[in-house]
């Protein structure tokens, strides 16, 4: 009887609901595809929102100075894990807010350089997760642009100097492959939304026949600015390569980066491991192993470009 009573009492105990804080540097609309994919990946591992997991979303809406305040708010809410979506600035804010709550990063490329983790193999501390390798792919992006449009010779690079990854890409990643491909590359910086028109005029005067937008910070990612950039490329019939998928969805020609769906699944893997007792310090940080090439054939037709069949065959997604 005593055993039966104990069993009945334990059966009536509610299952623990794990609380995940989701910290993003963008806004709900921009983040929706990514956050929904992670929610679905978690559900595949048995975590159903509203049943055994609760996800609390906070958005900086591209106002990066708000990140510390939002990270502190998640700590006050006593979440079990913080998922940092949006790169090193997000992870820095979360790490400054807590040394004990596990942090799973999604994005960011220079976490070791910035001291956010000790190494990729043994992160130490409370941070682990998945990097992006975005800036390291600059040479491959130039190569793909040249293969898709062999006549391209003068490529304008549009970048935000406030984004450290863009600077590294420009100085350390692009020069060697540009020379090897016989490309003349000229960079133009844009510091504010008001500066796009004058930069566009300068690029046109330089007679660029290709456009490249490297790893993008908040300025380039802003929806209105993204439309300006894509619109300029379309108007001037410039074959364009981007590091963000949203540019191609908005009408850009090509995009190449780490496979997003795969990264979302890996984030769910880290959350699952930690909720089951693993320590972030012991979970090696993963670098992408799958990459995706997306080509917008509607844009190719609009700007008068015929993409070679061998390039189309390598695309993971073709927008028709």
N, C-alpha and C positions, 0 to 999 in steps of 0.2 A: 504493500500500500504506500509506504514511504517513497519507494522508487517511482511508483506511478504518479504520485503527487509532484515529485521533483521534475519528472518528465513533462507533465502537463504545464507546470510553471515555466519551464524553459521554453516550451513550445509557444507560449504566449508572449515571450519577449520579442519586441520588434527588432527586425534586422537593422543593423547600423547603416545609416545613410552617409556615404562618403561625400564630402563637400570639396568641389574643385573650383578654384578661382581662375577665371580666364581673363588675362590682362592683354589688351590689344592697343596698338598705337593708332589704329584707324577708327572708323565709325561702324555702327551695326550693319549698314547696307554693304559697305566694302568688305566687311569681315564675314558676311553671312555664308558665302560658299565654303570658306575654310572652316568656320566653326561648326557648320552643319555636317561637313565631312568627318570631322573629329568626333562629333556626337554619334554619328552612325558607326564609326569604327569602334567606339567604346561599346555601343550596343551589341556589336558582333562578339565582343568579349564578355557579354553578360551584364553590362552596366546600363541600366535603363533609367533615363532621367525621370524623376518623379517617383521612382520605386526604391532603388538602392544607391542612387547617385544624384546629387544636386549640383548644377553648374551655375556659378555666379559670374556674370559677364560685366566687365568694366571697360570703357572705351575712352582713349585720350583724344580721339577725333583729330589726329594730326597735331595736337597741341602738346608737344613732347615735354614741356615744363610741368604738365599735369601728372606725368607718370609716377613720380615719387609719392604724390598724394594718393593716387589710386592704389598703388602697391600697399601703402600703409593701411588703406581702408580694407583691403583683402586680409591683411594680418589681423586687424581688429575683428573681422568677421570669423576668425579662427578657422579658416579653410584648411583642409588636409594637404592640398597640393596647389601650387600656382603654375598654370600653363602660361608661358610668356610668348605671345604671338607678335612678331614684328621686328626681331633683331636684337642687337646688342644693347641698345638704349633701354629696351623693355626689361631685359635680363638684369642690367645694372640697377635699375630702379627696384626690382623685386629683391635682388640680393642685398641691397642697402637696407631694405625694409625688414628683412628677416635672415637670420643665420641658421634657423632650425626648420622652418617649413620647407619641404622639398620643392624645387623649382624645375619644371620641365621646359626646356627652351625649344622653340620651333622657329628656326631662322637664326641669323647671326653667323658670321664667318670668322671672326678673329677673337674668339672668347679667350683663348690662351694668351694672346698678345695683350689683351686688356686686363688680364689678371682675374677674369671671372671664374676660371677653372685652372687647375694645376697642369693638366694635360688631357688630351682626348682619351687616352687609354684608362687613366685613373683621375677622374675629375677632382676628387677631394671635395670637401665642403658639401653644399646642399644643392648644387646645380648639375644637371645632366640633360640629355635630349638629343636633338637633331640639328645639324648645321645646314647651310644652304649651298656653300661653294659657289655663290653667284659671281663674285668678282673674278674668280679663277677661270671662269668660262669665257672671258672676253675674247681670247684668241680664237676659240672654237666658233664663237658667234660670227666673227669677221670672216672666217673660212667658209662658213655656211652661206653667208650673204654673197660672197664672191662666187661660190659654186652655183647658187640659185640665179644670180644675175652677173654673168661673166664680164659684161661691159663696164661694171662699176669700177671706178678708178680713184675718185675723190670722195672720201667719206667724211661727213661732218659729224662730230660727236657732241651731243648736247648733254650737259651734266650740271649738277648742283654741287658747288664746292663745299657746302655745309655737310655733305655726306662723305665720310672718310673712305668708305669702300669705293666710291666713284674715283677718288683721287688715286687710290692704290691701283685701280684698274687702268687708269690713264697712264700712270708713270711706270708701272712695273709689268703690266700684263699685255697691253696693246702694241707697244712699239715694235717688238721683235716679229710677231706674226704679220703686222702691217707691212713691214719691209719684205718679209718672205713672200707675201702675196702680191707685192708690187703696188700696194695701195698708198696713196697720199692721205694721211689722216690729220684733220685739223679740229681742235676742240674749242667749244664755246661754252662759257659758263653762264648760268642763269641763277640769280640770287633771289628773285621775287617774281611774282606773277606778272608784274608790270614790265618786266624785262624781256618777255618773249618776243614781242613784235620787232624790237630793234635787232635782236639776235637772228630772228628769221630773215630780216632784210640783209644782214651781213652774210649769212649762209648762202642766200640767193646770189649775192654779188660775187661771192667766192666761186660760184658755179659748181656746187656740190652735185654729185650724181648718186649719192647714197646717204642715208642717215642712220646713225647708231645711238641708241640711248642705253647707257650702261646701268649698273645696279642703281636703283632709284630710291631717293629719300622721299620725305613727305611732299616736297614741292612738286616733284614730277608725278607722284602718285595721285595727287588731288584730281578729282574727276574732271573739273573744268580745264585744268592745265593739260591733262592727258588728252582731252579732246582737241585742244589747241595744237598740240604736237602732232597728233595723227592727222588733223585737218591740214596742217602745213605740208606734211609729206604727201598727202593725196593731191592737194592743189598743185604742187610742184612736180608731181609724178616721180617722187623719190622712193626707190626701194628702201625699206626700213627694217632694221633688226632691233629687237627689244629684249630686255631681261625680265619683263613682267608680262604675264599672260593677258592681263586686262587690256593692254595696248592693242593686241591683235584682235581681241573680241570687239574693240572699239573701232577697228578698221586698219590697224597696222598690218604690215606684210608678214613678218616672221617673228617667232619667239623661240628661244632655246634656254632651258634651265632645268634644274632638278625636277623630277616628276613629283607634282604636288600631291597627287592621290597617295603615292607611296609614303611621302613624308607624314601625311595625316595618319596613316595606319601605324607608323612607327611611334608617333606621339602617343597614340592609344596604348601601344605596347609598354612604353615607359610608365604611363599612369597606372596601368594594370600591375606591373612589377612592383611599383612603390606601394600601392595600396595593399599588396600582399606581403609587404614587409621588407622589400629590398631597400638598401640605402643608396641615395644618389651618388655618393662618393665612390661606390663600387660598381656603378653601371657605366661602362664606356660610352662616350659620346659618339654618335654615329654620323658619318658623312654620307651624302647621297651616293647610291650605287645605280640608280635608274634616272635617266634624263629624258626629256620630251622635246620634240620639235613640232611646232604648230605653224602651219602655213595658211594664209588667207588667200584663196584663189579668186575670190570676188575682188579683192584689192588688186591682185596681180592683173586681172583683166582691166580694171579701172585705170591703172597707170600704164597699161600697154606692155606688160612684162609676161613672157612665157617661161614658166619654171620648168627646167629639164626634168624628164620623167625619172631619172635616177635620183634626183633630190626629193621629188614627191614620194618616191617609194620608201624613203627613209623617214618620212613624216609620221608621227604618232597620231596626228589629227590634221585633217584638211577641211577648212571652212569653204563650202561651195555656195 
